[in-house]
Amino acid sequence: MEFDELLKSLGEFGFYQFRVVTISCVAMLTITTHFMCQVFYTLPVAHWCRVPGWDNCSTYWNRTEEDCDKEMLSAAIPLKYDKDNATTVYSQCSRFDVIIRESNDSRHEMIGDTSDTISCDDGWVYHTTDDQTSLITDFDLVCSRESLAEITYTIFFGGILFSCAIAGLIGDRIGRRTTFFVGSGISGTFGVLAAFSPTVWFYASCRFMIGFGQWLLTSGIIVIASEIVGPSWRVVMSVVIWTTASFGYIAVAGLAYVTSSWRHLQIVISLPYLMVLLFITIVPESPRWLLSRGRVKDAEKTLQKIASVNKKSLPLNFMMDWKIEEVSNEEKNQTFFRLFLVPGLRWRILNIMFNWFVLSLVYYGLSLNSTDMGVNAYLAFCLIGVVEMGACILAMPSLNILGRRLTLFGTMLPGGFACIAAIFIPPGPWKITLAMAGKFCVTLSFTSMYIVTVENFPTPMRAAGLGFGSLCSRTGGMLCPTVLLLGNFWEPLPLLIFGSSGLIAGFLAMFLPETRGKSMPQTVHEAVALGRQQQAATDTRPRHRVMKLKKKLECMLAANISVCHLRFSTNRLVVFRNPRLNN
């Protein structure tokens, strides 16, 4: 019995699957907010050097804080020319060598040399509201320490990259459910700890662990949700989950707007990770994975629970009909790397990994042309969220009507063309519109790529395949800044590389097997059969010509013109000489 056929009898998307997908949506929403929250933690803050003794200006001279700030700037902060805006501004990283001190007659005055400037040796003054804090203000990430903000973001991506390398292997070995809850616990615990960071390096360490836990969580829940819903609901499930993830852009912008302290926001977005742990008894282990490991009795218990919640019944002949009841040691011990040794899968895997890599390159390449939209960061994030939510929603009819291959082909190509077209368009509204259109297409491709990946890999290696695909994606994102450096030699070269890569990946996607309406492969042999079915379906030899040749040979045998024994198949004709007959 095929597992997808079994799911149809239990309910392809009953109340049990609805509960799991709902929990998945909560987890994915939290992932997006954590992914983007640091953008709001490190928004630019107006700042100047602190002048020793100036803190009590309003007390010394009976003036308002605003008047004190204005006088301090004019008296102690040098001016410099801003080339970008063609204006003169106050320096943010230097001051005159002056201080405020009390004189003999109990008056306070400024003394020092206004012709000599020094660095901010006494810290900085930040122009914010009284209760507004950020990473910039708490850890003084300005001037010579400004790069530390980018370093913490890179460390976060390092945690994700490390997790991508091992999460799939862990999920295929110890189970999807365990991987999901371990990742959720790690992300939630270190997410809350990050809110109490005393130093920037403690915060960076917590961010590494958050990134590490995030992909454990993602790979676990995506594979579980994909493996327990029926084939006709698989696209709907994926679209709902990734639409919720896209809503995270809007959610984090709204939360950041109403929350003045980054520490409070960090706690708010971390608590859902810990709340997910309350549902540990609801989220099941994937019965597909249990069967692939030979744990048929455990799989039967899970399926019985699904049937009970969905008010269905498990077929009585389940134990007899299940074709992988006895799983060989070779099948249970298959590893992801052994797939490269299978001729029918080797090029397919490389094709999928290349598409993951290029998707990230094109996405970030387009992002570089849409960072300056002329609006504040909160509105820009809402705009990006709306665009990506629209792309996720459109993925549902596209994947169901056009299929997986045509959807990838039809979205990767416009994304690649968008990068190339951006070379010839000057900065402005049209370039922003082009970037948003490209983001729309690439987001739709990302949504499709998750479906393509889980439907092409066999169950024992599905989580590892998804993990290595994401690893290639993160690698593409990390290499994007390096590609940008090529613009120093020829300015259009980076966008040309991004665009041409997108075009190549789009054409290569057409060589992947079409999995729409097909059962998810349970074994390596079934995964290979997907490609063979496609090859047989696209065989260009007309069947009637083969039948005509068969009849001609039969006539030759009947007339004793040839003494041969004929064996016929629709794919080939093989003629063997009969040794018992003379020429």
Beta strands, then each sheet from edge to edge (+ up, - down):
strand 1: 47-49
strand 2: 79-82
strand 3: 87-90
strand 4: 94-102
strand 5: 108-119
strand 6: 124-126
strand 7: 564-568
strand 8: 573-577
sheet 1: 1+ 6-
sheet 2: 2+ 3-
sheet 3: 4+ 5-
sheet 4: 7+ 8-
end
